[in-house]
Amino acid sequence: MTRVPPAALAATVLCAALLLPAAAGAAERPAGASPQPAAGAKAPSKAKPRPRPAAKAKQRPKSPARAVPGHIVGAPAYGLRDDIRTFAAGVAGRRGLDADWVEQQLAQARRIDSVQKLMMPAPAGTAKDWGAYHDRFVEPRRITAGAAFWQVNAEALQRAEARYGVPAALIVGIVGVETYYGRLTGGFRVLDALATLSFDFPSGRSDRSGFFRSELEEFLVLCQREGLDPQVPRGSFAGAMGLPQFMPGSINRHAIDFDGDGRIDLTGSSTDAIGSIAHYLAQFGWQPGMPATFAVTPPPPGEDLQALLGPDILPSFTAAQFAERGAVLAPEARDHAGPLALVLLDNGGRPPTYVAGTQNFYAITRYNWSSYYAMAVLALGEAVARAR
């Protein structure tokens, strides 16, 4: 939808997976690429929606998310602190926005203490557990909801798979893990969440305020372009929005109008969300027809195992190099032409799980920097496909 790694990669997305153990949450969540070039149009001093063409009927989540109060009454408004004024002037200059409009919006943002608390990492010593992570998402009610989502959105899923080569099951798995098919999209005002993490990032963990300032800038650009009131949109505690939980920068760079109504709406249009997820993965290297993982038996503990685990989830070895190091791949993987990664998933106090990850597994981790997340969306999508 929170683990936020370097800003060299984009992502969307921060919601359900963000509150889970360290291997599957905040520090591994992509942080979005560098800001886009300046938007040409200048915002008016008061945010006014731009005229929009008549919209076609949209495919909406079967059960819309219920807003959880995120705008805390009585929380202190930022007003026009010196750092707010400096930031507003910079945004206006870089992006062609009206400085008074930017100041007006930021002055109404409020610091939210719960956002600061939710940004803190899991307590030291929290065990990673793939089995528990899997069972949290791959469970009967979510599978049933996924089958219903697939049925309602079958045409859009088929079209996205045909255009981008991303399987419908994977898209369904991502929406299910991120937001439970629209039921859990977040209740914080995005402006409040991003301002809190931009100007009052909590101490006690690595400072990511620079990343969140870039996302706050992208949010204002998004609102100006789409004619949105910046005081209205809601999302996760980290500022991710919509069914796919894209961060504002990822919306600006990777989201698409897949339903053809002339605007991008990742909250109200399941079709836009589906197309945007597929487009995002394609831009980050998804290869049509390639499996994401293969079964593997790792070598025994020792130098060979450590060498294969060294690059983490980055595919770095050929199938032949796996064999040279004593790893036994499934028969269908032995002729795989691309590089592979040996992916380790801890299971609490039980023996770990291993898979061989391909370029497509790595592409999924560009959506959320977590091997646990990637395995969960694959598993949920497969379970939903079997249940249809």
ZINOR-V666347 format. One record per residue. N is the residue number from 1. RES is the residue in one small letter. OMEGA is omega in radians with two decimals (none if undefined). Layout:
BEGIN
N|RES|OMEGA, N|RES|OMEGA
END
This chain:
BEGIN
1|m|none, 2|t|3.13, 3|r|-3.02, 4|v|3.12, 5|p|-3.02, 6|p|-3.06, 7|a|3.14, 8|a|-3.14, 9|l|-3.11, 10|a|2.83, 11|a|-3.01, 12|t|-2.22, 13|v|2.92, 14|l|3.05, 15|c|-3.01, 16|a|-3.06, 17|a|-3.03, 18|l|-3.05, 19|l|-3.06, 20|l|-3.05, 21|p|-2.96, 22|a|-3.10, 23|a|-3.04, 24|a|-3.05, 25|g|-2.84, 26|a|-2.99, 27|a|-3.09, 28|e|-3.11, 29|r|3.13, 30|p|-2.99, 31|a|3.13, 32|g|-3.11, 33|a|-3.13, 34|s|-3.08, 35|p|3.11, 36|q|3.03, 37|p|-3.07, 38|a|3.03, 39|a|-3.01, 40|g|-3.02, 41|a|3.13, 42|k|-3.10, 43|a|3.03, 44|p|-3.11, 45|s|3.00, 46|k|-3.09, 47|a|3.13, 48|k|3.12, 49|p|3.06, 50|r|3.09, 51|p|-3.13, 52|r|3.07, 53|p|3.11, 54|a|-3.06, 55|a|3.01, 56|k|3.09, 57|a|-3.10, 58|k|2.98, 59|q|-3.07, 60|r|3.10, 61|p|-3.09, 62|k|3.12, 63|s|-3.09, 64|p|3.14, 65|a|3.04, 66|r|-3.09, 67|a|3.03, 68|v|-3.07, 69|p|3.13, 70|g|3.10, 71|h|-3.01, 72|i|3.11, 73|v|3.13, 74|g|3.09, 75|a|-3.05, 76|p|3.04, 77|a|-3.10, 78|y|-3.10, 79|g|-3.10, 80|l|3.01, 81|r|-3.12, 82|d|-3.11, 83|d|3.08, 84|i|3.14, 85|r|-3.14, 86|t|3.13, 87|f|-3.12, 88|a|3.14, 89|a|3.13, 90|g|3.12, 91|v|-3.13, 92|a|-3.13, 93|g|-3.11, 94|r|-2.94, 95|r|3.09, 96|g|3.11, 97|l|3.11, 98|d|-3.05, 99|a|3.13, 100|d|3.11, 101|w|3.14, 102|v|3.12, 103|e|-3.13, 104|q|-3.12, 105|q|-3.09, 106|l|-3.14, 107|a|-3.12, 108|q|3.10, 109|a|-3.11, 110|r|3.05, 111|r|-3.10, 112|i|-3.08, 113|d|-3.10, 114|s|3.06, 115|v|3.11, 116|q|-3.13, 117|k|-3.11, 118|l|3.14, 119|m|-3.09, 120|m|-3.13, 121|p|3.08, 122|a|3.13, 123|p|3.11, 124|a|3.12, 125|g|3.09, 126|t|-3.05, 127|a|3.01, 128|k|-3.06, 129|d|-3.11, 130|w|3.13, 131|g|3.14, 132|a|3.12, 133|y|3.12, 134|h|-3.05, 135|d|3.10, 136|r|-3.06, 137|f|-3.10, 138|v|-3.09, 139|e|-2.92, 140|p|-3.07, 141|r|3.13, 142|r|3.09, 143|i|3.11, 144|t|3.10, 145|a|3.12, 146|g|3.11, 147|a|3.10, 148|a|3.10, 149|f|-3.14, 150|w|-3.12, 151|q|-3.11, 152|v|-3.02, 153|n|-3.04, 154|a|-3.10, 155|e|-3.14, 156|a|3.12, 157|l|3.12, 158|q|-3.14, 159|r|3.12, 160|a|3.12, 161|e|-3.14, 162|a|-3.07, 163|r|-2.99, 164|y|3.12, 165|g|-3.14, 166|v|-3.07, 167|p|3.09, 168|a|-3.11, 169|a|3.14, 170|l|3.11, 171|i|3.12, 172|v|3.10, 173|g|3.14, 174|i|-3.14, 175|v|-3.13, 176|g|3.13, 177|v|-3.07, 178|e|-2.97, 179|t|-3.13, 180|y|3.10, 181|y|3.05, 182|g|-3.13, 183|r|-3.03, 184|l|-3.12, 185|t|3.10, 186|g|-3.08, 187|g|3.11, 188|f|2.95, 189|r|-3.10, 190|v|3.12, 191|l|3.14, 192|d|-3.10, 193|a|-3.10, 194|l|3.11, 195|a|3.12, 196|t|-3.09, 197|l|3.06, 198|s|-2.98, 199|f|3.10, 200|d|3.14, 201|f|-3.04, 202|p|3.03, 203|s|3.13, 204|g|3.01, 205|r|-3.10, 206|s|-3.04, 207|d|3.11, 208|r|-3.09, 209|s|3.11, 210|g|3.08, 211|f|-3.08, 212|f|3.03, 213|r|3.10, 214|s|3.11, 215|e|3.05, 216|l|3.07, 217|e|3.13, 218|e|3.12, 219|f|3.12, 220|l|3.08, 221|v|3.12, 222|l|-3.12, 223|c|3.14, 224|q|-3.09, 225|r|-3.06, 226|e|3.13, 227|g|-3.13, 228|l|2.98, 229|d|-3.09, 230|p|-3.13, 231|q|-2.98, 232|v|-2.99, 233|p|3.12, 234|r|-3.12, 235|g|-3.10, 236|s|3.12, 237|f|3.11, 238|a|3.07, 239|g|3.10, 240|a|-2.96, 241|m|2.93, 242|g|-3.13, 243|l|-3.14, 244|p|-3.12, 245|q|3.03, 246|f|2.93, 247|m|-3.09, 248|p|3.13, 249|g|3.12, 250|s|3.03, 251|i|-3.11, 252|n|-3.07, 253|r|-2.92, 254|h|-3.11, 255|a|-3.09, 256|i|3.02, 257|d|-3.03, 258|f|3.11, 259|d|2.99, 260|g|-3.12, 261|d|3.07, 262|g|3.11, 263|r|3.12, 264|i|-3.11, 265|d|-3.10, 266|l|3.11, 267|t|-3.07, 268|g|-3.08, 269|s|3.04, 270|s|-3.12, 271|t|3.08, 272|d|-3.13, 273|a|-3.13, 274|i|3.13, 275|g|-3.11, 276|s|3.08, 277|i|-3.13, 278|a|3.12, 279|h|3.14, 280|y|-3.11, 281|l|3.10, 282|a|3.13, 283|q|3.13, 284|f|2.89, 285|g|3.13, 286|w|-3.13, 287|q|-3.12, 288|p|3.06, 289|g|-3.12, 290|m|3.04, 291|p|3.09, 292|a|-3.11, 293|t|2.96, 294|f|3.03, 295|a|-3.13, 296|v|2.96, 297|t|-3.04, 298|p|3.01, 299|p|3.10, 300|p|3.13, 301|p|-3.12, 302|g|-3.05, 303|e|-3.11, 304|d|3.12, 305|l|-3.13, 306|q|3.12, 307|a|3.14, 308|l|3.13, 309|l|-3.05, 310|g|-3.12, 311|p|-3.14, 312|d|-3.03, 313|i|3.12, 314|l|3.14, 315|p|-2.98, 316|s|-3.03, 317|f|3.00, 318|t|3.07, 319|a|3.13, 320|a|3.12, 321|q|3.01, 322|f|-3.10, 323|a|3.13, 324|e|-3.14, 325|r|3.06, 326|g|3.08, 327|a|-3.10, 328|v|-3.14, 329|l|3.00, 330|a|-3.08, 331|p|-3.09, 332|e|-3.12, 333|a|-3.00, 334|r|3.09, 335|d|3.13, 336|h|-3.01, 337|a|-3.06, 338|g|3.12, 339|p|-3.13, 340|l|3.02, 341|a|3.00, 342|l|-3.04, 343|v|3.14, 344|l|3.07, 345|l|3.13, 346|d|3.13, 347|n|-3.09, 348|g|3.12, 349|g|-3.11, 350|r|3.12, 351|p|-3.11, 352|p|3.02, 353|t|3.11, 354|y|2.95, 355|v|3.00, 356|a|-3.10, 357|g|3.11, 358|t|3.05, 359|q|3.14, 360|n|3.04, 361|f|3.12, 362|y|3.12, 363|a|3.11, 364|i|3.14, 365|t|3.00, 366|r|3.06, 367|y|3.04, 368|n|-3.01, 369|w|-3.12, 370|s|3.06, 371|s|3.10, 372|y|3.10, 373|y|-3.12, 374|a|3.12, 375|m|-3.11, 376|a|-3.12, 377|v|3.06, 378|l|-3.10, 379|a|3.14, 380|l|3.14, 381|g|3.11, 382|e|3.13, 383|a|3.11, 384|v|3.14, 385|a|3.12, 386|r|-3.06, 387|a|-3.08, 388|r|none
END
